Amino acid sequence: MRHAYTVEQVRSAEAALMATLPPGTLMQRAATGLAVAVSNFLGRTYGANIVLLIGSGDNGGDALYAGARLARRGARVTAILLSEKVHAAGLEAFRLAGGRVDTSDALAGGRVGASDDLADADVVLDGIVGIGGRPGLRPDAEELVRRVEQHGVPIVAVDVPSGVDVDTGETPESHVNAALTVTFGTHKICHLVDPAATACGPVHLVDIGLDLPPAEVQSLQADDVRTLYPVPHGESDKYSRGVLGLMVGSPQYPGAAVMATAGALAGPVGMVRYVGSSSVGQAVLAEYPEVVVGEGRVQAWAVGSGISTSGVDRDRFTRLIQQDDVPVIVDAGAIGALGTKHSARLVITPHAGELGQLLGVPRAEIEAGRLHYARTAAEERQLTVLLKGATTVVASPGGTTYVNPIATPWLATAGSGDVLAGLLGAFLASGLDEARAAALAAYLHAAAGTLASAAGPITAMSIAHALPAATRHLLSS
């Protein structure tokens, strides 16, 4: 499991560790890891042209010490200082190692040295603002970052990209967009949650020995998939493996039922039962003759895929969500039919627009504050929220929030969400709790999309067809 922490939690862990170590030990550990990561990023050190953007925080000190190491290994390293109060010991070590120093006021005075340094750089290290900074960049820093971007020079962020909101993953102000982020001790929330996660680029973690409790924001990894996946045993039968009821698809969108069924059958469920329009049921049977059509006992329901809000059978839907023993996935049109009262264990699977309609918030605000609004909906409605997107967020009332670490733009295709709803239903029917079932479904859905996209453009059915191979790979690796 990958854990992501708040600034306060990280600061507390750092303080506890520093009290047991000689002064400066953690910064030296961080600087060493940063220097190695930069060398690996470039593929060389000797002869490389490296520019450091240095602010007043400790991450500026990390960058200066790393710059000193890189300079001693033959790199040409220039530090542009954006504050009069940079880390003194780090600056001294940098100068002693042969590093060159420039200041941001050179830009205001019309000198071109800093601009030339940026244009010629192989990489720029962002040591402007660390985890203690507020969102946004000061004008001088923003101008420097703009020049770096104009020259097309990659940026390696030190700990976090300067200007992002570390604790929420939001980017309300100007910020750095990194080609790589090198972080220390543990992941922070901005490394996992969009839009800040996109600004981080790939994240490389340097272990500095922090001792931290389990985090409220977590991300499944391949080992977790192997641990959580419900594998049948010698005494299993189709009923003990779980029966999923599907109330999905419509005469207008019969394919939604077929795709949801495909997703379900690619999961661990023992039986799929379709309840709905006879014409849609025939379309499902034509593709999947193992499906049972008609009412009967189930361990979970998936409702709404391919059905408009006005087309939802309100009486039947109300009965389902008033049960207290069977979990229900509420997708697509059924989300709009959801009232404020329910007894069932519900999982809703909205995209940003659907969640915005549920909460009365513009879609753009949902996209800008994905973690906040997923948690808000979970608490206000007392249900689990799977907020779809490039980084899918799964939030449940008072519980762990999961962020899906893998994604591919190819998943943005018609019917992809129907496949996800069916797969999620299979995990719920097999006995997993709502949050873990949603996190596992999101992970495998994205893994299948990534696998299918290796051959180029994909469809929802190609995602469904790739699920067994993605699952086999993860369970056997």
N, C-alpha and C positions, 0 to 999 in steps of 0.2 A: 504494500500500500504506500502511496506517496502522500505525505502529510504536508499541509500548508498552514502557516501560522500568522498571527497578527504581529504588528510591530511590538506591542507591549509584551507579548509572550516571548518573542525573540530577545528583546532587551533584557528581560528577566533571566533567561537562560544564559545569556552572555555574561551578565553580572555575576551569576553564581559560579560560572566556570572561571572567570578572570580572578575571582577571589582566591583560587587555588593555584594559580600559575604566576610565573614571573611577569612583570609589566611588559606589555607589547607582544606577548606570545601569540594571541589570537590574530593580531594584525599581520604578523609575520607568516602565520599559517595561511591566511587568506591571500596575502601577496604572492606567496610561492605558488599556490594553486592557480592564481590569476595569470601569473607569468607563463606557467606551463600551458594553460588553456589558450592564451594568445599565440604562443609559438605553434601549438597544434593547429589552431585556426588558420594561421598563415602558411603552415607547412615548412617554415624556416624561422630563424632568428637573425643570423648573421646577415648584415646588409639590409635588413628590413627598415622601412621608414615609418616610425610609430609616433603618433601625437596623442598627448594626454590632455583632456579638458578637466581642470582641477578646481573644485569648489572648496568650501570650508569644512566639510564633514569628514568623518572617518573613512568614507569610501574614497575620498580624495587621497587620504593617506595610504590606503590599500593600493591605489593606482600608482602613487609615487614610488612606493617600495617595489612594486612589480616593475615599474619603469626602470628602476635602478638595476634590477636583476637582468632585464632585457638588454640594457645598455652594456653591462659587463659581458654579455654574450655576443656582442658585436652589432647590436641594432643601433640605429640613429634615432634617438628618442628626444622629443621636444615636449615640454609641459607648458600649456597655456593656462595661466593662473587667472581665475575669475573672482578671486577674493584676496584681500590683504591678510586674511587669517587662515591660511592653509596649514596643513599638518607640518609643524616645524621640523620634527625629526625626520619625517619622510622626505621633506624637501632637501634637507641637508644630505641625507643618504643618496638622493637622486643626483644632486650636484657632484658629490664625491665620485659617483660612478661615471661621470662624464655626460650627464643629461643636460640638455639646453633648456633654458627657461625664457618664456615670453609672458606678457601680461595682457589682459583683456583691454586695458586702456590704450594699448597700441592701436587697436582698431579705431577707437574714437579719435586718436591723434592723426589718423591718416596713413600710418605706416602699413606696409603690405607684407611684413614678415609673417604674421600669423596666417594671412590668407594664402601665402605661398606654401607654408608648412602644411596646411590642410589640403591644398591641391595636389601636393606631391606625396601625401601619406598613403601607405598601404593599408593602414587600419587606424581608427581613432578610438581611444578608450574614454568612455563616458564616466568620469568621476565627479560629476557636477553636484548631484544631490543624492543622498542615500535614503535609507528607509525612514529617516526622521523628517524628511522634507514634505512640504505641502504640494498638492498637484499644481502643475504649471512650471514654466521656466521664466527666469528674469529676462528682460529684453536683451542684455548682452549675450547671455547663454543661448537664447533662442536664435539670435543672429548667427552665432558660431555654428549651431546645429544646422541651420538653414544652409550655410555655406558648405558644410560637409555633405549634405544631401545633394546639393547642386553639383558637387564634384564627383558624386557617385562612390564615395569612400565608405566602406562598411564600418559600422560602429559596434564595438563590444561594450555592453553595459556592465558596469561594476555593481554587482548585487541586484540592482533594479534599474530599468530605464528611467532616467531623471524625468520628473514631471508627472508620472502616473500616480494614481491613488493606490498605495500599497495594500491597504486593508480591504478594499472593495473590488479591485480590478477595473475601476472606472478611469476614464481619461477625459475629464471635463475641460482641461486646459491643454496648452501646447506641451509636447513631450518628445522624448527621444524614441525613434523607431530603430531597434537594434537588430543586427544580423545574428548576434549571439548575446546571451546574458550569462555571466558567470556569477553565481550566488554562493553564499557561504553559510554553512551550518545546517540550513534547512530551506525548503521552499517557502516562499511567502504567497499570500493569496493572489497577488497580481500575476504570479507566474502561471496560474492555472485558469483564471477567469478572464474571459474577454470583456471588453476590448483590449485590456492591458496585456493579456497573454499573447495576443498577436504582435503587440509592440515589443515583446521580449524576444521574439524569435525562439530558436532552440535554447533550452536552459541547461547549463552545466553546473552541477552541484559539487562544491568543494567541502569535504567533511572537515570541520574544525573541532569536533568533539562535544557538541552541545547535547545536553540531556533534556529531552522534552516529553511531555505527556502526549497521549493520543490527541489529534487535532480535530476541530469541528468541521474543517474542510479537508476532504480526502479525495484521492484519485486512484481507481483500480489500476493494477498492473497485471501482467500476464500470470504471475504466481497466484494472485487473488482470484482470477478467473478459474484456474484449476482447482482452487480450494472451494469456491462457492458453487461450481456447476453441479447440478443434481444428477449424478451418474446412477443408473439403475443397478440393483444388486440381484443376487440369485433368486430372491423371493418376490421380485417385482412383478406386477401385472399391469395391464393397461389402466386399471382404475387407481392403483396405488401410485402410479407415475403421474396421475392427474388428468382430469378432463376439463377442457376449456370450452366454454360456450361463446360463440361468436354471434353477435347481433349487429352485423355490419353489411355494407353494400346496399344498393337500391336498384330499381329498374333503370334509373338514369346512369348509375355508376356500379354496374355489377362487378367490374374488375376489382373494385376495392375489396370485395369479399374474397375473391380468388387470391389476391396478394396478401391479405391478412392471414388467410389459411396457409399460404406458402410459408409465411414467417413463423406461424405457430408450429407447423409440422417439422420445421427445421430446428425446433427447440426440443426440450426434454419431455414434452407432454406425451401422455399415452393415448389420448383420444381427443379429437376435435368434434364438437357438436355445433351444427349451424341451425340458427333459428331466425326465420325471416321470410321474405318473399319467395314463393315457390319457383319463380323464374330464375331468381338469383341462386337459389339452392341447386337448381339444375346446372347452372354454370359452374358452381363449385364442384359438384359431383362429376361433371365432365372432365375436369382437370384432376380432381383428387377423389377417386371412388371410395377411399377409406374413411371419408368424412361421414358422420351420422347426421342426417337431417331430421330435425324435430325436437320437441321439448324433452327434457330429462335432467337428471342430477348433474351438476358441474361443480368444480372446485374454484373456478374463477370465470369472470365474464370480461369480454372486450366489446365495447359498444361505441358506435358512432362513425367509424371510418366509412367514407363514401355516402354518408347520409347528411342532408342539410338539417339545420336546426328545426325548420318547420316540418321536416319529414320524420323527426324522431317520434316514435310511439310513446307519448308522454305517460300514459297509464302504466305500461309495462316498464318503462325506464324508472319511473318513480318507485315501483315495487322493488326493482333491483337495488336501488341505492338506499332503500330503507331496511334491507337485510343487514344483519350484523355478523354474519358468519361466512360470507362469500365476498372476496375482494372484486372490485370492478374497475376496469380501465375505461376511462371516459376520453374519447378521441373526437377530433373534428367537430361535426355538427352537434354532437351530444354535449360538448363543452358549453355551447351557447344555451342549451336547455337545462343546464345545471342550476338548481336553486341554491338557497343558503342552508338548507337542512338536509342531512343525510345521516344514516347510521352505519352504512357499509364502509369498509376500508377502501377508499377511492385513490386512484392514481389518474391524474389528468396529464395529457401529453400535448400541450399547446406549442405552437410557434409563437414568436413575439407578438404578432398581431392578435392572435386568439387570447393570449394572456392579457394583453392590453384591453381588449373588450371586456374580459371578465372583471378586471380591476378598475375599468374606467380611466385608463392611462394611455396616452399616445404611444404608438408602436416604437417611435424613436427613443422615448424615455425607457421603455423596457430594454431595448438593445443596449442603451448606454449604462443601465444599471441591472444587469442580468442577475447577479447574485442577490441583490437587495429585493428585487421584485419576485423572484422565485421563492425566497424565504417569506416574504410578506404574504403571498398567496397561500403558502402552506400553513402559516399560522392563522391567518384570518379565516380560511375555509376548512381548516383541520383536515387536510388531505396531503397526499404526496404529489409534488409537481415535477414532471420531467419537462423542462423547458428546452425545446429543440434549438439547435444552432451549431455554429462551427465548434464551440465548446459547450456541449450539452450539460446543463445543470440539473441535478436531482436534489430537491429539498423536501424535508418532511418535518412535521411539527416537533420542535424541541430535539431533533435528532441530528445525526451527521449529515452534512451536505456533501454530495459526491459531484465531482466534475470530470467529465469524460475527456481523457487526454489525447485521443486520436480522432481524426476526422479527415474527410476528403471532400472537396467541393462537388465531386461527382454524386454525392448523396443527395444533392439538391435536384431531385428528379421526381416527376409525378408518381405517386404510389409508394414512395420510399417510407413515408410515415405509416402507411397501412401495414407494410411488412414489419416495421418496428412494433406496432401495436399488437400484432399477432405473436411476435416473439416474446414480448413482455408478458402477454397473457399466459404463454407456455410456462414461463418461470414462476409466475404467481400460482398457477394451478399445481405446479410441482411442489409448492410449499414454502418458497422463499418469502421473506417479508417484503413489503412494498418497495422500500428504498433500495435494498440490495438487488431485488429483481429488476428494478428500473435501471440501476447502475450497470448491472451485468448485461442487460439487453442493449443498452446504448453502446457499450464497449464492443460487443460482438457484432452488432449492426454496422458500426463504423469499420471494424476489422474486415467484415465481408465486403463492404463497399470499397475499401482500399484494395483488397485482393481482386475484386472484379474489375476495378478501374485500371489495373495493370495492362489490360488489353485495349484500353481506350474508353470511349463513352459507354455508359451503362444505363440500364433500366432498373425499375424496382424489382422485376422478376429475376434479373441477373444478380441483384443483391441477395435475394432469397435463395437462389441456386448456389451462391457462393458461401452461404452460411455453414453448411455441413463441413466444407473443406476448411474454412476459417476455424471452426470449432475443433476439428480434429487436430489441426496444427497447434492450437493453443493448449489443448489437453495433453498432447504427446510431447511437447517441447520441454 
